[in-house]
């Protein structure tokens, strides 16, 4: 019997990757999205039909946080996560045969800025600010309803690396000689940004903010591992067991690309550049030190535990695709 896997939010980088990997394995993959999918947001009865009898639901829906945190974008970042998760929960409640496992995207940004120790699922400390508030509300919505037949997991993902991820602009900058460390520093405390929780406080010096990451192949690997381990539910970190700091990240990327030098970028340039490209400095300056203790304790073996091996694979894949184009 062909198993059916449902992916919500499959138009994004991770969702597209998962769909492209599951289909060749013989799974029937159904998609939930805004348009042109097997079911659309707002049509709860259609979503219920798609979910009924499925073996797995993976929800990756949500507006990208790679934007300016103005009032409109903040509201959409929240709405796109809460409303979709709530609708999926309502649809599952109406299923005759609900999916036995629901893996919902979350984020490792939920933890505080950490440059003193690693944040695990058991010992990690929840932070403060806009991004943390989004993540907390998102997870609360996932576990809000009583769905006794469906095991639920909030997958707190670190920065996902792959061909098409946030790594791509870093590769381009590095090849242009701008692949030095991103350096934190003091910046103007705009009252409106402080009130909204979007102002990044200066903490880490000299590019020593931690960079927690995971190769996209291990995102799928962890999902499959969770499927095989019924004791795994609740909150699970999805990150390499070997995070690095920002200096090491950029040094390794330069070495893999064969670039001999990289000009560091101080905060004032990061702030100006982020405003120009409509992004936020928090994405590179917050120290994320996350360890996936639960899957490690359960026996998961990472395909890409070390940064250099992961970067080599991604860069080689990009070169291969470029030569075939």
C-alpha positions in Angstrom: 0.0 0.0 0.0 1.3 3.4 -1.0 1.8 5.7 2.1 0.6 9.2 1.8 2.6 12.1 3.2 1.2 15.6 3.4 3.4 18.7 3.3 2.0 22.1 4.1 4.0 25.1 3.0 5.8 23.1 0.3 6.6 26.2 -1.8 9.6 27.0 0.4 13.1 25.7 0.3 12.7 22.9 2.8 9.2 21.9 1.6 10.4 21.6 -2.0 13.3 19.5 -0.9 11.2 17.1 1.2 8.6 16.6 -1.6 11.4 16.0 -4.2 12.9 13.3 -1.9 9.7 11.5 -0.8 8.2 11.0 -4.3 11.1 8.9 -5.7 10.8 6.7 -2.6 7.2 5.8 -3.7 5.2 7.9 -1.4 2.2 9.8 -2.5 2.9 13.4 -1.6 -0.1 15.8 -1.1 0.5 19.5 -0.8 -1.3 22.2 1.2 -0.7 25.8 0.2 -2.1 29.1 -1.0 -3.0 28.1 -4.5 -2.4 25.3 -7.1 -2.1 22.7 -4.4 -4.1 19.6 -3.4 -5.8 21.7 -0.7 -5.7 25.5 0.0 -5.6 27.4 3.2 -9.1 28.5 4.2 -10.7 25.4 2.8 -10.6 23.3 6.0 -12.8 20.5 4.6 -10.4 20.0 1.7 -7.5 19.9 4.1 -9.3 17.3 6.2 -9.9 15.2 3.1 -6.1 15.4 2.3 -5.1 14.5 5.8 -7.5 11.7 6.4 -5.5 8.4 6.1 -2.1 10.1 5.7 0.8 8.6 7.6 2.6 11.9 8.2 1.9 15.6 8.2 4.9 18.0 7.9 4.0 21.7 8.2 6.6 24.2 7.0 4.2 27.1 6.3 5.0 30.6 7.4 6.2 33.9 5.9 10.0 34.1 5.7 11.7 36.1 8.5 14.2 37.4 6.0 12.4 40.8 5.8 12.2 44.1 7.7 10.3 43.7 11.0 7.9 46.5 10.3 4.3 46.5 11.6 2.9 44.8 8.5 5.5 42.1 8.2 5.4 41.3 11.9 1.7 40.8 11.7 2.0 38.5 8.7 4.9 36.5 10.2 2.6 35.8 13.2 -0.6 35.2 11.2 1.0 32.9 8.7 2.2 30.6 11.4 -0.6 30.7 13.9 -3.6 30.6 11.5 -2.1 27.7 9.4 -1.2 25.6 12.5 -4.7 26.3 14.0 -6.4 25.2 10.7 -4.4 22.0 10.5 -5.3 21.2 14.1 -9.0 21.7 13.3 -8.7 19.5 10.2 -7.0 16.7 12.0 -9.8 16.8 14.7 -12.3 16.1 11.9 -10.4 13.2 10.3 -11.8 9.6 10.6 -8.2 8.3 10.3 -6.0 11.2 11.4 -2.2 11.2 10.7 -0.4 9.4 13.5 2.5 12.0 13.4 2.5 15.8 12.9 5.8 17.5 12.6 5.5 21.2 12.8 8.3 23.7 12.0 9.6 25.8 14.8 12.9 27.7 15.3 16.0 27.5 17.4 15.7 31.3 17.7 13.3 30.6 20.5 16.3 30.3 22.8 18.1 33.3 24.3 21.2 34.8 22.8 23.7 32.2 24.1 27.5 32.6 24.0 28.1 30.9 27.4 26.7 27.4 27.0 24.6 25.2 24.7 20.8 25.2 24.7 19.3 21.8 24.8 15.6 20.8 24.9 15.9 20.2 28.6 18.3 22.9 29.8 17.7 25.6 27.2 16.4 29.0 28.3 13.7 30.8 26.3 14.7 34.3 25.2 12.8 37.5 24.8 11.8 39.8 21.9 9.7 39.6 18.8 11.2 36.5 17.2 11.0 34.5 20.5 7.4 35.6 20.9 6.5 34.3 17.5 8.2 31.0 18.1 6.5 30.6 21.6 3.0 31.4 20.2 3.6 29.0 17.3 4.5 26.1 19.5 1.6 26.8 21.9 -0.8 26.7 19.0 0.6 23.3 17.9 -0.1 21.7 21.3 -3.3 23.6 22.2 -5.9 21.1 21.1 -6.6 17.6 22.3 -5.6 15.3 19.4 -5.1 11.9 21.1 -4.4 9.9 17.9 -1.7 12.3 16.6 1.8 12.5 18.0 3.1 16.1 17.7 6.6 17.4 17.4 7.8 21.0 17.3 11.0 20.9 15.3 13.2 23.7 16.5 15.4 24.1 13.4 18.7 25.9 13.3 19.7 27.7 10.1 19.3 25.2 7.3 22.1 24.9 4.8 21.6 23.6 1.3 21.6 24.7 -2.3 19.0 27.4 -2.3 19.2 28.3 1.4 20.5 31.4 3.2 23.9 30.1 2.3 23.6 31.3 -1.3 24.0 35.1 -0.6 26.9 34.3 1.7 28.7 32.4 -1.1 28.2 35.3 -3.4 29.5 37.8 -0.9 32.5 35.6 -0.1 33.5 35.3 -3.8 33.4 39.1 -4.0 35.9 39.4 -1.1 33.3 40.3 1.5 33.4 36.9 3.3 34.8 38.1 6.6 33.1 37.9 10.0 30.0 39.8 10.7 30.9 41.9 13.7 28.4 43.1 16.3 28.7 46.5 17.9 26.7 49.3 19.5 23.8 50.8 17.5 21.1 53.4 18.0 18.3 52.2 20.3 15.2 53.4 18.4 12.3 53.5 20.9 9.9 51.9 18.4 12.2 48.9 17.8 12.8 48.4 21.5 9.1 48.5 22.1 8.4 46.0 19.3 11.2 43.7 20.6 13.1 43.9 17.3 16.2 45.8 18.4 19.3 43.6 18.6 21.3 44.2 21.8 25.1 44.3 21.4 26.6 41.2 23.2 29.0 39.1 21.3 32.4 40.7 20.4 34.7 40.0 17.5 32.4 37.7 15.5 32.2 35.2 18.3 28.4 34.8 18.1 27.6 31.1 17.8 26.3 29.8 14.5 24.0 26.8 14.8 23.2 25.1 11.6 21.9 21.9 10.0 22.3 20.4 6.5 19.0 20.0 4.8 19.7 16.2 4.3 19.7 15.9 8.1 16.4 17.8 8.4 14.9 14.9 6.4 17.0 12.4 8.3 15.7 13.6 11.6 12.1 13.6 10.4 12.5 10.0 9.3 14.2 9.1 12.6 11.3 10.7 14.5 8.9 8.5 12.5 10.8 5.4 13.6 11.0 6.4 17.3 7.5 6.7 18.8 8.9 8.0 22.1 10.0 11.2 20.5 7.3 13.9 20.8 7.1 17.5 22.0 10.0 19.8 21.4 13.0 18.5 19.4 16.1 20.5 18.3 17.2 20.1 14.7 20.8 21.3 14.5 24.2 19.9 14.1 25.9 18.6 17.3 28.9 20.7 16.2 28.0 24.4 16.0 30.7 27.0 15.3 31.1 30.7 15.8 30.7 33.3 13.0 34.4 33.7 12.4 34.8 29.9 12.0 31.8 29.8 9.7 33.2 32.4 7.4 36.7 31.1 7.5 35.5 27.6 6.5 33.3 29.0 3.7 36.3 30.9 2.3 38.5 27.8 2.4 35.9 25.6 0.6 35.4 28.3 -2.0 39.2 28.8 -2.5 38.9 32.5 -1.5 42.0 33.7 0.3 40.7 36.8 2.2 37.4 38.2 3.4 36.7 41.8 4.6 34.9 41.8 8.0 31.6 43.7 8.1 31.1 45.9 11.2 27.6 46.4 12.6 27.1 49.9 11.1 27.6 48.5 7.6 25.4 45.5 8.4 22.6 47.8 9.6 22.8 49.9 6.4 23.0 46.8 4.2 20.1 45.1 6.0 17.9 48.1 5.5 18.8 48.2 1.8 18.1 44.5 1.2 15.0 44.6 3.5 16.4 42.2 6.1 17.4 42.3 9.8 20.8 42.1 11.5 19.5 39.8 14.1 19.7 37.0 11.6 23.5 37.1 11.6 24.3 38.8 15.0 22.2 36.7 17.5 24.3 34.0 19.1 22.5 30.7 18.5 24.2 27.8 20.4 21.9 24.8 20.1 22.5 21.1 20.6 20.1 18.4 19.5 20.3 16.4 22.7 17.1 14.3 22.3 17.9 12.8 18.9 21.5 12.3 19.9 20.4 10.4 23.0 18.0 8.3 20.9 20.8 7.3 18.6 20.5 9.5 15.5 23.7 9.6 13.4 24.1 12.8 11.4 25.0 12.6 7.7 26.7 16.0 7.9 27.8 16.6 11.5 30.7 18.9 10.5 30.5 22.2 8.7 33.3 21.8 6.2 31.9 18.5 4.9 28.4 20.1 4.6 29.8 23.1 2.7 31.8 21.0 0.3 28.7 19.0 -0.6 26.6 22.1 -1.2 29.3 23.9 -3.2 30.0 20.8 -5.3 26.2 20.4 -6.0 26.0 24.0 -7.1 28.9 23.6 -9.4 27.4 20.4 -10.9 24.1 22.0 -11.5 25.7 25.0 -13.0 27.8 22.9 -15.4 24.7 21.0 -16.5 22.6 24.1 -17.1 
